[in-house]
């Protein structure tokens, strides 16, 4: 499929609805998720049968959640704060996985977009600049979606490092704030069990 066909697909529309807008980051996540699922020969996870490990907290992660069914709430979306466009997908049933990382030569930053993003954060962007930013975002989206996943990403098979399934444990009160906390997340401070928020 080309970019226009992808953007008209129900899968991409669900990603857009969840994320709130179309952008190059969402397109990167869409391609990463579809390539990962294709590699694993899997469909969207209903429970914890798939795992996604993401190395960024950028827009792309929203498409990964929508398409793979891996979410923080189910414990099968793992975030590692590496600041990389790196995504690992595991199939718990087969034990197989794949890591996708953005090819440096395909990851080009548009300086004008960066400038306009900064103006948006500062609240100084004009209506004309907002339209320009929207146009640049759409152009980047089309450019990404018209790129073959194997050209956008390096893809490497992985079999080690699959995280354990999500744990469900009883809670205990933090000795400082009194809030119920997963017992394994409490730390001992001066002989008392304290939540990480109070440490």
N, C-alpha and C positions, 0 to 999 in steps of 0.2 A: 504494500500500500504506500502511496505517496502521502506527503504532509496533509494535503487537503482532505484526503480520504480518512486519515487517522483522526483529524480534528472533527470530522463529522461522525465518527464512530461513537457508539454508546459508552464504550470503556473510557475514551478520552473525555467525553462530556461529564461522566461521573467524577473523573479526576478534577476537571475544571470546577464543577459544582462544589466539591469538597474543599478545594484550595481557595476558591473565590475569584480567580482570574487565570488567564493564560499567560505563560511566560516561558522563557528558555529553560529555566530550572525544572518546571513541571514536565516539559518535554523530555529532559534528560532522565527524570525519574520514570516516566512512561517507558522509554526505551530500555532502561536498566531492568525494570520489573518484567517487561515482556520477554526480554532476552534471557533473564534468569529463569523465568517459568518455562520457556522453550527448552533451555539447557536441561532442566530437571524433568522435562516432560510432565509438568504438573499444571493444574488449574489453581484457582484461588483457594486458600486454606479456609476450612470451616472452623477448625480448632487450632491445635498446635502442631499439625503435621508438617508445616513449613516454618522456617525461621529466616528472618531477614536481619542482617547486621549492617547498620548504616554508620558511616564515618563522618557525617555532616548533619547539621540540623537545618539545612536549607530547603527550599521549595520542593526539590525532587522527592523528598521523603513522603510528602503527601500522596503523590502518585503511587509510590511503592506500597503504602498502606492500603490504598483503595484497590489496587490490582492484585496484590498478593494475599490480602486478608491478614497480614501480619500487623499486629497492633501492640501498643504499650500495655493496654488493658489485659490482653491475653498472655502477655509475657513472651511473645515470639517476635517482637521487634526490639532489637538491642541497639542502643545508641552508644557509640564510642566517639568521644570528642577529639577527633584527630584533625578536623578541618580539611578533609580530603573528599573528593568525589569517588569514594570507594564503597562498594556494596557487595555483601556476601549473602548468598541464598543457599539454604540447606533443606534437604528433604529428609525428615527423620526416619521415614520408612526404609529408604534405600541407603541412607548414610552418606549420600553423595552431595556435593556442593560445588558452587562456582563463585569466584570472586571477580567482579568487574571493577576496573579502575579507569578513570578518564584518561585517554591518550593526551599527552601534553600538547601535541601539535594541533589537536582538534578543539582544544579549550581556549578559545580566544575571548578576551574581555573587550567589550566596547566601551571606550573611555567616555563617550558622550552619555551612555546609559549610567555609568558610575556617577558622573557629574549630576545627572538628573535625579538619581536615587538620593544623592546627598541633599539636593535642594528639597526633595520631598520630605526627608527627615527633619530638615531645618524649618519646614513650613514656608519656604520662599519660592516654591515652584509656581509658575503662571499656568493659566488654562492651556495656552498654546504649548507650553513645555510638557504639560500632562499628556496632551494628545501626541506629542512627539515621542514621549516615553512609551506610550501605549503602542505606537507604530513600530518603534524599535523592538519592543518585546514580542510583537507578533512576527516581525522579520526573523528574530532569533529563534522563535518557536518553529517556524517553517524550516529554517536552516537546519536545526537539530533533527527534526522529524524526517527530513529528506536525507539524513545520513544513516548509513547502514550501521547497526549496533557494533559489528565487528570492526568498523572504522572509527567509531566513537570511543569504544572501550577496548582495553586489553582484558581478555577473559581467560582465567586460569582455573582448572579443576582443583577442588580442595576436598579432603576427606577428614581432616583433623580440625578441632576447635569448635565443634558443635556445642552450643550452650546446653546446660541442663534444662529440663522443663521448668516452667514457673512453679515456685514453691507457694504452698498455702500453709500458713502457720498461725498458731494462736498469737494474740497480742498481749503485751504486758504494759502497764503504765510507766511512763518515764518518771523518774523520781523527782525531776525538777518541774516540768510543766503539767504532768499528770495525764498527758494525752496517750491513748492506746497506740502502741508501736509494735511492729513485727519483732518478735523476740530476738531473731538473729541479727537485727539491725541496731539493737541497743549496744552501747559500749559501757564498760565499767570505768567510772571516774570516782576516785576517792571511795571505793567500796560500794558505790550506788550504780544502778542501771540507768543510763541517760541516753535520750534520743540524739541523733546526729544534729538536729536543729538546735539543741541546747548545748552541745559540746562546743 
